[in-house]
Amino acid sequence: MWGCAPVGERRNILYLTDRGSRSYIKFFGQRIPATLTSDASETRWTWGANAMALDADNVARYYEGDTVKAQFKCKKMS
């Protein structure tokens, strides 16, 4: 699980959970089931036309379609 804050802020508002077929994101308290895919450059949670992509530098980008709508800095949690 990763805790993520908007770039430039400290408070986590986004959580990315890697649980195989039970993966999800939690955003402002709302839990959203997501399909998880991963390759050498990123891990991606996808739901509908939206996606959250976490890169090797622990920066997550929120996509609506092909458009980046927000960026977050993430830290791996225990």
C-alpha distances in whole Angstrom, upper triangle without the diagonal:
4,7,10,13,17,18,21,19,17,16,12,13,10,7,5,4,6,9,12,14,12,10,10,9,10,13,16,15,15,13,14,14,14,15,13,15,15,17,18,18,15,12,13,12,16,18,21,23,19,16,14,14,12,14,15,15,12,14,13,16,17,20,22,24,25,25,22,22,19,17,14,13,10,9,6,6,7
4,6,10,13,15,17,16,14,13,9,11,8,6,5,7,9,12,15,17,15,12,11,10,10,12,14,15,16,14,15,15,15,16,14,16,15,17,18,17,14,12,13,12,16,18,21,22,18,15,12,12,10,12,13,13,9,11,10,13,14,18,21,23,23,22,19,19,16,14,11,10,6,5,4,5,9
4,7,10,12,14,12,10,9,6,8,6,5,7,9,12,15,18,20,18,14,13,10,10,10,12,12,14,14,15,17,16,18,17,18,18,20,21,19,16,14,15,14,17,19,22,23,19,16,13,14,11,14,15,14,10,11,10,13,14,18,20,23,24,22,19,18,15,13,9,8,5,5,7,7,10
4,7,9,11,10,9,8,5,6,5,6,8,11,14,17,20,21,19,16,14,11,10,10,11,13,14,15,15,17,17,19,17,19,18,20,21,18,15,14,14,14,17,18,21,21,17,15,11,12,10,13,14,13,9,9,8,11,12,15,18,21,21,19,16,15,12,9,6,5,4,6,9,10,14
4,6,8,6,6,5,4,6,7,9,11,15,18,21,23,25,23,19,17,13,12,11,11,14,15,16,17,20,19,22,20,22,21,23,23,21,18,17,17,17,19,20,23,22,19,17,13,14,13,15,16,14,11,10,9,11,12,16,18,22,22,19,16,14,11,9,5,6,6,9,12,13,17
4,6,5,7,8,8,8,9,12,14,17,20,23,25,27,25,21,18,15,14,12,12,15,17,18,18,21,20,22,21,23,22,24,24,21,18,18,18,17,19,20,22,21,18,16,13,14,13,15,17,15,12,10,9,10,11,14,17,20,20,17,13,11,8,6,4,6,9,12,15,17,20
4,6,8,10,10,11,12,14,16,19,22,25,27,29,27,23,21,18,17,15,16,19,20,21,22,24,23,24,23,24,23,24,23,20,18,19,18,19,21,23,25,23,19,18,15,15,13,14,16,13,11,9,10,10,12,15,18,21,20,17,13,12,9,6,5,6,9,12,16,18,21
4,7,10,11,13,14,17,19,22,25,28,30,32,30,27,24,21,20,18,18,21,22,24,25,27,26,28,27,27,26,27,26,23,22,22,22,23,25,26,28,27,23,21,18,18,17,17,19,15,14,12,13,14,16,19,21,24,23,21,17,15,12,10,9,8,12,14,18,19,23
4,6,8,10,12,15,17,21,24,27,29,31,29,25,23,19,18,15,15,18,20,22,23,26,25,27,26,27,27,28,27,25,22,22,22,22,24,25,28,27,23,21,18,19,17,19,20,17,15,13,14,15,16,20,22,25,25,22,18,16,13,11,9,9,11,13,17,17,21
4,6,9,11,13,16,19,22,25,28,30,27,24,22,18,17,15,15,17,20,21,22,25,25,27,26,27,26,28,27,25,23,22,23,22,25,26,28,28,24,22,19,20,18,19,20,17,14,14,14,16,18,21,24,27,27,24,21,19,15,13,10,9,10,11,14,15,18
4,6,9,11,15,17,21,23,26,28,25,22,20,16,14,12,11,13,16,18,20,23,23,26,24,26,26,28,28,26,23,22,22,21,23,24,27,27,23,21,18,19,18,20,21,19,16,15,15,17,17,21,23,26,27,24,21,19,15,14,11,10,11,12,14,14,17
4,6,8,11,14,17,20,23,24,21,18,16,13,10,9,9,11,13,15,16,19,19,22,21,23,23,25,25,23,20,19,19,18,20,21,24,24,20,18,15,16,15,17,19,17,13,13,12,14,15,18,21,24,24,22,19,17,14,12,9,9,8,9,12,11,15
4,7,10,13,17,19,22,23,20,17,14,11,8,6,6,8,10,12,14,17,17,20,20,22,23,25,26,24,20,19,18,16,18,18,21,21,17,16,14,16,15,18,20,19,15,14,12,14,13,16,18,21,22,20,17,15,12,12,9,11,10,12,14,14,17
4,7,10,13,16,18,19,17,14,11,7,6,5,7,8,9,10,11,14,14,16,16,18,19,22,23,21,17,15,14,12,15,15,18,18,15,13,10,12,12,15,17,17,13,12,10,11,11,14,16,19,20,19,16,14,11,11,8,10,9,11,12,12,15
4,6,10,13,15,17,14,11,8,6,5,7,9,9,10,9,10,12,12,15,14,16,17,20,21,20,16,13,13,11,14,15,18,19,15,13,11,12,11,15,16,16,12,12,10,13,12,16,18,20,21,21,18,17,14,13,10,11,9,10,10,10,12
4,7,10,12,14,12,8,6,5,7,9,12,12,12,10,10,10,10,12,10,13,13,16,18,17,13,10,10,8,11,13,16,17,14,11,9,10,9,12,14,15,11,12,9,12,12,14,17,19,20,20,17,17,15,13,11,12,9,10,9,10,12
4,6,9,11,9,6,5,6,8,11,14,13,13,10,10,10,9,11,9,12,13,16,18,18,14,11,11,9,12,14,17,19,16,13,11,12,11,15,16,17,14,15,13,15,15,17,19,21,22,23,20,20,18,17,15,15,12,12,10,10,11
4,6,9,8,5,7,9,12,15,18,17,16,13,13,11,10,10,7,10,10,14,16,16,13,9,10,9,12,14,18,19,17,14,12,12,11,14,15,17,14,16,14,16,16,18,21,22,23,23,21,22,20,19,17,17,14,13,11,11,12
4,6,5,4,8,11,13,17,20,18,17,13,13,10,10,10,8,11,12,16,18,19,16,12,12,11,14,15,18,21,19,16,15,16,15,18,19,21,18,19,17,20,19,21,23,24,25,26,24,25,23,22,20,21,17,17,14,14,14
4,5,5,9,12,15,19,22,21,19,16,14,11,10,8,7,9,11,14,17,18,15,12,12,11,13,14,17,20,18,16,15,16,16,18,19,22,19,21,18,20,20,21,22,23,24,26,25,25,24,23,22,22,19,19,17,17,17
4,6,9,13,16,19,22,20,18,15,13,9,8,7,7,10,13,16,20,20,18,14,13,11,12,13,16,18,17,16,16,17,18,20,22,24,22,23,20,21,20,21,22,22,24,26,25,26,25,25,24,24,22,22,20,20,20
4,7,10,13,16,19,17,15,11,10,7,8,8,9,12,15,18,21,22,19,15,14,11,12,12,16,19,17,16,16,17,18,21,22,24,21,22,20,21,20,21,22,23,24,26,25,25,24,24,22,23,20,21,18,18,18
4,7,10,13,17,15,14,10,9,6,6,7,6,10,12,16,19,19,15,12,10,8,10,11,14,17,15,13,12,13,14,17,19,21,18,18,16,17,16,17,19,20,22,23,21,21,21,20,19,19,17,17,15,15,16
4,7,10,13,12,10,7,5,4,5,8,8,12,14,18,20,20,16,12,11,7,9,9,13,15,13,11,10,13,13,17,19,20,17,17,14,15,14,15,17,18,20,21,19,19,18,18,16,18,15,16,15,15,16
4,6,10,10,8,6,5,7,7,10,10,13,15,18,21,19,16,12,11,7,9,10,13,15,12,10,8,11,12,16,18,19,15,15,12,13,11,13,15,17,19,19,17,16,15,15,13,15,13,14,14,14,16
4,7,6,5,4,6,9,10,14,14,17,19,22,24,22,19,16,14,11,13,12,15,17,14,13,11,14,14,18,20,20,17,16,13,14,13,15,16,19,21,20,18,17,15,15,13,15,13,15,15,14,16
4,5,5,7,8,11,12,16,16,19,20,23,25,23,20,17,15,13,14,13,15,16,13,12,11,14,15,18,21,21,17,16,13,13,11,14,15,18,20,18,16,14,12,13,12,14,13,15,16,16,19
4,6,9,11,14,16,19,20,23,24,27,29,27,23,21,19,16,17,16,18,19,16,16,15,18,18,21,24,23,19,18,16,16,14,17,17,21,22,21,19,16,14,15,13,16,15,17,18,17,20
4,6,10,13,15,19,20,23,24,28,29,28,24,21,20,17,18,17,19,20,18,17,16,19,19,23,25,25,21,20,18,18,16,19,19,23,25,23,21,19,17,18,16,18,17,18,18,17,19
4,6,10,12,16,18,21,23,26,29,27,23,20,18,15,15,13,15,17,15,15,15,18,19,23,25,25,22,21,18,18,15,17,17,20,23,22,20,18,17,18,17,19,18,20,20,19,21
4,7,9,13,15,18,20,24,26,25,21,18,16,12,13,12,14,17,14,14,14,17,18,21,24,24,21,20,17,18,15,17,17,20,22,22,21,19,18,19,17,19,17,19,18,17,19
4,6,10,12,16,18,22,24,23,19,16,14,10,10,8,10,13,11,11,11,15,16,20,23,24,20,19,16,16,13,15,15,17,19,19,19,17,17,18,17,19,18,20,19,19,21
4,7,10,13,16,20,23,22,19,15,13,9,9,7,10,13,12,11,12,15,16,20,23,24,21,20,17,17,15,16,16,17,20,21,20,19,19,20,19,21,19,20,19,19,21
4,6,10,13,16,19,19,15,12,9,5,5,5,9,11,10,8,9,12,14,17,20,21,19,18,15,15,13,13,14,15,17,18,18,18,18,18,18,20,18,19,18,19,21
4,7,10,14,17,17,14,11,8,5,5,6,9,12,11,9,10,12,14,16,19,21,19,19,16,16,14,14,15,15,17,19,19,19,20,20,19,21,19,21,19,20,22
4,7,11,14,14,11,7,6,5,7,9,13,14,12,10,10,10,11,14,16,18,16,16,14,15,14,15,16,16,17,19,18,20,19,19,18,19,17,18,17,18,19
4,7,11,11,8,6,5,7,8,12,14,15,13,11,11,9,11,12,14,17,16,16,14,15,15,15,17,16,17,19,18,20,20,19,19,20,18,19,18,20,21
4,7,8,6,4,6,9,11,15,17,17,16,13,12,9,9,10,11,15,14,15,13,15,16,16,19,18,18,20,19,21,20,19,18,18,17,17,16,18,20
4,6,6,6,9,12,14,18,20,20,18,15,14,11,11,10,10,14,14,15,15,16,17,18,20,20,19,21,19,22,22,20,20,19,18,19,18,21,22
4,6,8,11,15,17,21,23,23,21,17,16,12,11,9,8,12,13,15,15,16,19,19,22,22,20,22,20,23,22,20,20,19,18,18,17,21,22
4,7,10,14,16,20,22,21,19,15,13,10,9,6,6,10,11,12,12,13,16,16,20,19,17,19,17,20,19,16,17,16,15,17,17,20,22
4,6,10,12,16,19,18,16,12,10,6,5,4,6,9,9,10,9,10,13,14,17,17,16,17,15,17,16,14,14,14,13,15,14,18,20
4,7,10,14,17,16,14,10,8,6,5,7,9,11,10,11,9,11,12,13,16,17,16,17,16,17,16,15,14,14,12,14,13,16,18
4,6,10,13,13,10,7,6,4,6,9,12,14,12,12,9,9,10,10,13,13,13,15,13,15,15,14,14,15,14,16,15,17,20
4,7,10,11,9,5,5,6,9,12,15,16,14,13,10,10,10,10,12,13,14,15,14,15,15,14,14,16,14,16,16,17,19
4,7,7,6,4,7,9,11,14,18,19,17,16,13,12,10,9,10,10,12,14,14,15,15,16,16,18,17,20,19,21,23
4,6,5,6,9,12,15,18,21,23,20,19,15,14,11,10,10,11,13,15,15,15,16,17,18,21,20,22,22,23,25
4,5,8,11,14,18,20,24,25,23,21,18,16,13,11,9,9,12,14,15,15,17,19,20,23,23,25,25,26,28
4,7,11,13,17,19,23,24,22,20,17,14,11,8,6,5,9,11,12,13,15,17,19,22,22,25,26,27,30
4,7,10,14,16,20,21,19,17,13,11,8,6,5,6,9,9,10,10,12,14,15,18,19,22,22,24,26
4,6,10,13,16,18,15,13,10,8,6,5,7,8,9,10,9,10,11,12,13,16,16,18,19,21,23
4,7,10,13,14,12,10,6,6,5,6,9,11,11,11,9,10,9,9,10,12,12,15,15,17,20
4,6,10,11,10,8,5,5,7,8,11,12,12,12,10,12,11,10,10,11,11,14,15,17,20
4,7,8,6,6,4,7,9,11,15,16,15,15,13,14,12,10,9,9,8,11,11,14,17
4,5,5,6,6,8,12,13,17,18,16,16,14,16,14,11,11,10,10,12,12,16,19
4,5,7,9,12,15,17,21,22,20,20,17,19,17,14,13,11,11,11,12,15,18
4,6,9,11,15,17,21,22,21,20,17,18,16,12,11,9,9,10,11,15,18
4,6,10,13,16,20,21,20,19,16,17,14,11,8,6,5,7,8,12,15
4,7,10,13,17,18,17,16,12,13,11,7,6,5,6,9,11,15,18
4,7,10,13,15,14,13,10,11,8,6,5,6,7,10,12,15,18
4,6,10,12,11,10,6,8,6,5,6,9,10,14,16,18,22
4,7,10,10,8,6,6,5,6,8,11,12,16,18,20,23
4,6,6,5,5,6,7,9,12,15,16,20,21,23,26
4,6,5,7,7,10,12,15,18,19,23,24,26,29
4,6,8,10,13,15,18,21,22,25,26,28,31
4,7,9,12,14,17,20,21,25,26,28,31
4,6,9,12,15,18,20,24,25,28,31
4,6,8,11,14,16,20,22,25,28
4,7,11,14,16,20,22,24,28
4,7,11,13,17,19,21,25
4,7,10,13,16,19,22
4,6,10,13,15,19
4,7,10,13,17
4,7,9,13
4,6,10
4,7
4
